[in-house]
Structures are given as structure tokens and as C-alpha cells.
């Protein structure tokens, strides 16, 4: 196909071989929990999408860290993701429009794609004092969300703030910040993390475009392909102290367990995420591999529930 050929030519001009791209598709496929037979179909979603999926991306009470993580994805490069796969109709960080023009774009997109767009929400919603703790163009976050979220084909919350409230909802929470689902009473797909791994958002979108439906979710609205197992269950440090050779090297299982970071506050046993397998920075590493205990950032009430971070959980 002409579209597919042009796509690979663009990748080559960026120094990305077809082999490297297919390896990335393999990673996405594995992350989604699909068999390797789906790799060609996943590649086709990127290389020759049937149509561009409209997306309205809202920024509410957040730090923009989730967007910053997403636009630093490697394959597909963000321009390929934006221009070839998705029609990002509104996104404050990457759009050229500003001020009144940006607001006009938001309302026009919501009207044009009503019932068809994916709404990605980044950030929590202030609910107290008529939403006075967070506004855009003089309108409370709550009003903006009520206008856009209910008319979406699906709402995806990226980051712990939009999923569960995040740091904004930490005590004493004077603004009454809540996650989107809790604030609006709607069902959302939650991709928590501070920030979440971009591949989990990519996997969710590919699942929607490839299979025509959202991925299976756990009882907290998180895709089970990414949040179905705990950090501890997948952690290489755990496998070390359960490995006979490693135990023999340390002299005893008790000594080998010192390699685990649980006693210095690792929240891995209480945190569900695929950090250990997907890793970050294009699969380079992740916090525990770098020697830092997990702080449980993808769990509800992670700030209040997981602190103090460097003390052993009871």
C-alpha cells in the first residue's frame, strides 16, 4: 500500500529501520497481552490506519508531566502518533492556538466529533467552592469536564491525578480535588502513574483501533494488561532471592533478601503496574532497577496511603 510504503520511508529518514519498528510493535503487542500473531496487525495500525481517531485532551489540575512523558515516546515518534494515527483536535501543550482561539477550537471539536472522540484527561478536578481552586478561561475544571467528558466515545484518564486525585487530593485537600470518575460519576479507563509509562496509553489506543473496543479493566478501571500484577510479583530483585544460586552466593536466603528493597520502604507488594517489564526511557531501566524503592504512585491515595516513602510497610 502507498500509505504503508510512505510511512516506512519516513521512518528510514529518521534513522529507524523497519526491523526496529517491528520490534517496537512486538513490545506493544506483548504489553497488551496479545499473541505474536497480532504483531503485523499492530504494525498496520501505525503504518496504514483506516482513519484518524479524533482526540480531545484536557488539562485540569496537573503538572503536565504525563504529556511530557507521552511526547517523548520513541516509536512511534510523537509526530507520527499525532499526524498519522490520531487527530489531536485539542491539546493545550502541543497546539499552536492560545487564548480565545484555543477555546473556540475546543468547542468546535466537541461539536464536530460529538460521540466519536476519545477524551484524554490529565489532572484532577476541584469540586469545592464551586470549583474555585482550578479554572480555565474563567471556567471551573468541573464545568469544562462536564461539557466534554459525557459526549466522548470513551474517556481515558492519564496519570494518577485524573485517575484517583493524585497529589492534588492529598490531605488537607482544600480544593476538594477528585479523580474524573469520582467527580463526575462516569466510567473511565484509568492509566495511573506519576507519570505513567507512555506504552500503556499507546497500548490502550491501539487496542481501541485494532479490536474496536477498550481493553479489559480491573475493579479500579485500569487496563489489566498493564496493571494486572503487582510490582513485587514481577520484580527481578525478588527473583534474585528466590534463586538458589543467588542465595548460595549470599550464604543464606535471609542475606539474599537484603537485595529486596521492601525494608527501605518499597511499596511494590501493594502496587499494581508493569514498570518491571515495560520499564522507562525506551526500556532502559525503572526506579527499582536503579536502586530506588517503588513509592506506589499508581495506587489510589498514593500520597497519603504510601507515605512515609522510606519506611517499611506495616
C-alpha positions in Angstrom: 0.0 0.0 0.0 1.1 3.5 -0.8 0.4 4.8 2.8 2.4 2.0 4.3 5.4 2.5 2.0 5.5 6.2 2.7 5.3 5.5 6.4 8.4 3.3 6.3 10.2 5.8 4.1 9.6 8.5 6.8 10.9 6.2 9.5 14.0 5.5 7.5 14.7 9.2 7.0 14.7 9.4 10.8 17.2 6.6 11.1 14.6 4.0 12.2 14.8 0.7 10.4 11.8 -1.4 9.6 13.2 -4.1 11.8 13.4 -1.7 14.8 9.8 -0.6 14.2 8.6 -4.2 14.1 10.5 -4.9 17.4 8.6 -1.9 18.9 5.3 -3.4 17.6 6.3 -6.6 19.3 6.7 -4.8 22.6 3.3 -3.1 22.2 1.7 -6.4 21.4 3.3 -8.2 24.3 2.4 -5.3 26.6 -1.2 -5.6 25.5 -1.1 -9.4 26.3 -1.8 -10.4 22.7 0.0 -13.3 20.9 2.8 -12.6 18.5 0.4 -13.3 15.6 -1.0 -9.8 16.2 2.3 -8.0 15.5 1.5 -7.4 11.8 -1.9 -6.0 12.7 -0.5 -3.7 15.3 2.1 -2.5 12.8 -0.7 -1.8 10.4 -2.5 0.4 12.9 0.6 2.7 12.8 1.6 2.3 9.2 -1.8 2.3 7.5 -4.5 3.5 9.9 -8.0 3.1 8.4 -9.0 6.5 9.8 -7.6 9.1 12.2 -9.2 8.8 15.6 -10.2 12.3 16.9 -8.9 13.0 20.4 -9.7 15.9 22.8 -7.0 16.1 25.5 -8.0 18.1 28.6 -5.5 19.6 31.1 -7.1 20.1 34.5 -5.3 20.0 37.9 -1.9 18.6 36.9 1.8 19.4 36.2 1.8 18.4 32.5 4.3 15.6 33.4 2.1 13.0 31.8 2.1 14.9 28.5 5.8 15.4 28.8 6.3 11.6 29.2 4.0 10.9 26.3 5.6 13.2 23.8 8.9 11.6 24.5 7.8 8.2 23.2 10.4 6.7 20.8 8.4 4.5 18.4 6.1 5.9 17.2 7.6 9.3 17.3 5.1 11.9 18.5 4.6 13.5 15.1 3.7 10.1 13.6 1.3 9.4 16.5 -0.3 12.8 16.1 -0.4 13.1 12.3 -0.9 9.6 11.2 -2.8 7.7 13.9 -4.7 10.4 15.9 -6.4 13.6 15.1 -5.5 15.6 18.2 -8.2 18.2 18.0 -7.3 19.9 21.3 -4.2 19.7 23.5 -3.1 22.8 25.3 0.6 21.8 25.4 1.2 21.0 21.8 -1.3 23.1 19.9 -0.4 26.3 18.2 -3.6 28.1 19.2 -3.9 30.0 22.5 -6.4 32.1 24.5 -9.8 32.6 22.9 -8.7 30.9 19.7 -7.9 27.7 21.7 -11.2 27.8 23.4 -13.0 28.2 20.1 -11.1 25.1 18.8 -12.2 23.1 21.9 -15.9 23.9 21.4 -15.8 23.3 17.7 -14.1 20.0 18.1 -16.5 18.8 20.7 -19.4 19.7 18.5 -17.9 18.3 15.3 -16.9 14.9 16.8 -19.7 14.5 19.4 -20.0 10.9 20.4 -16.9 9.9 18.4 -13.9 11.4 20.1 -11.7 9.9 22.7 -11.3 12.3 25.7 -8.0 12.0 27.4 -8.0 13.8 30.7 -4.8 14.8 32.5 -5.3 16.2 36.0 -7.8 16.1 38.9 -11.0 18.1 39.2 -11.6 20.7 42.0 -15.0 20.2 43.5 -15.2 22.6 46.5 -16.1 26.3 46.4 -17.8 26.0 43.0 -14.5 24.7 41.5 -12.7 27.9 42.5 -9.4 26.1 43.0 -8.9 25.4 39.3 -10.2 27.2 36.2 -9.5 27.5 32.5 -10.6 30.7 30.7 -12.6 31.6 33.8 -14.5 28.3 33.8 -14.0 25.8 36.6 -12.4 22.4 35.7 -15.7 20.8 36.7 -17.7 22.8 34.1 -15.2 22.0 31.3 -15.2 18.3 32.2 -19.0 18.2 32.3 -19.2 19.6 28.8 -16.6 17.4 27.2 -16.4 14.0 29.0 -20.1 12.9 28.7 -20.1 13.3 24.9 -16.9 11.2 24.4 -16.9 7.7 22.9 -14.5 6.9 25.7 -12.7 8.7 28.4 -9.1 7.8 29.2 -7.5 9.3 32.4 -3.8 9.5 32.0 -1.9 9.8 35.3 -2.8 9.3 38.9 -4.3 12.8 39.3 -7.1 12.3 36.8 -7.5 8.6 37.7 -7.7 8.9 41.5 -7.0 12.5 42.5 -3.2 12.2 42.9 -1.2 14.8 44.8 -3.9 17.4 44.5 -6.2 15.2 46.6 -3.6 14.7 49.4 -4.6 15.9 52.8 -5.8 18.5 53.6 -7.1 18.9 50.0 -8.8 22.3 50.5 -10.0 22.3 46.8 -11.8 19.0 47.1 -9.8 17.5 44.2 -11.0 14.2 42.9 -10.3 11.9 40.0 -12.6 12.2 37.0 -14.7 9.2 37.6 -15.3 10.1 41.2 -16.0 13.7 40.4 -18.4 13.2 37.5 -19.8 9.7 38.3 -18.7 8.3 34.9 -16.8 5.2 33.9 -13.3 5.9 32.8 -10.2 4.0 31.7 -7.6 4.8 34.2 -3.9 4.8 33.4 -2.3 5.9 36.7 1.3 6.6 37.4 3.3 9.7 38.2 3.8 9.8 35.3 2.5 6.5 33.7 4.5 4.6 31.1 3.6 6.0 27.7 3.4 2.5 26.3 0.3 1.8 28.4 -1.5 4.7 26.8 -0.3 3.6 23.3 -1.4 0.0 24.1 -4.9 1.3 25.2 -5.3 3.3 22.0 -4.0 0.5 19.8 -6.4 -1.9 21.5 -9.3 0.5 20.6 -8.2 1.0 17.0 -7.3 -2.6 16.4 -10.1 -4.5 18.2 -12.7 -1.8 18.2 -13.0 -1.8 22.0 -11.3 -0.7 25.1 -9.1 -3.2 26.9 -10.3 -5.4 29.8 -10.2 -3.4 33.1 -9.7 -4.2 36.8 -12.1 -3.0 39.5 -10.3 0.3 39.6 -10.7 0.9 35.8 -7.1 0.1 35.0 -6.2 -2.0 31.9 -5.4 -5.4 33.2 -2.6 -5.9 30.6 -0.6 -3.2 32.4 -2.0 -3.3 36.0 -2.9 -7.0 36.4 0.2 -7.9 38.5 2.0 -6.3 41.4 5.4 -4.7 41.1 6.7 -7.2 43.7 5.4 -10.2 41.7 7.3 -9.1 38.6 10.4 -7.6 40.3 13.8 -9.1 39.3 15.1 -8.4 42.8 12.5 -10.8 44.2 13.6 -13.5 41.7 17.2 -13.0 42.9 16.5 -14.0 46.5 14.3 -16.9 45.3 17.1 -18.2 43.1 19.2 -20.9 44.6 22.4 -19.8 43.0 21.9 -16.2 44.3 21.1 -17.5 47.8 24.2 -19.6 47.7 26.3 -16.6 46.8 25.0 -14.6 49.7 25.2 -17.6 52.1 21.6 -17.7 53.1 18.1 -16.8 51.9 17.9 -14.1 54.6 21.0 -12.4 53.4 19.8 -12.7 49.8 16.6 -11.0 50.8 18.6 -7.9 51.6 18.7 -7.3 47.9 15.0 -6.6 48.0 14.1 -3.0 48.8 11.0 -3.8 50.9 12.7 -2.9 54.2 13.7 0.5 52.9 10.1 1.3 52.0 9.5 -0.3 48.6 5.7 -0.3 48.0 6.0 -3.0 45.3 3.8 -5.6 47.1 0.9 -3.1 47.3 1.3 -1.5 43.9 0.0 -2.8 40.6 1.8 -1.8 37.4 4.1 -3.2 34.7 7.1 -1.0 35.4 9.3 -4.0 35.9 8.6 -5.4 32.4 7.9 -2.3 30.3 10.5 -0.1 32.1 11.0 3.6 31.1 13.1 5.6 28.6 12.5 3.1 25.8 13.0 0.1 28.1 16.3 1.3 29.6 15.5 1.0 33.3 13.0 1.7 36.0 13.2 3.0 39.6 13.8 -0.3 41.5 16.4 -1.4 38.9 18.1 1.9 39.5 18.1 1.3 43.3 15.1 3.4 44.4 12.2 1.7 46.2 8.8 1.9 44.5 6.6 4.7 46.0 3.3 3.2 44.8 2.4 6.2 42.6 -0.2 4.2 40.5 -2.4 3.4 43.5 -5.4 5.4 44.8 -4.5 7.8 47.6 -0.9 7.0 46.9 0.4 10.2 48.6 -1.4 9.7 51.9 -1.5 6.0 51.9 2.1 5.3 50.8 4.0 7.9 52.8 6.4 7.9 54.5 8.1 6.5 51.4 11.2 5.2 53.0 9.8 3.2 55.9 8.8 -0.5 55.7 5.1 -1.0 55.2 3.2 -2.5 58.1 
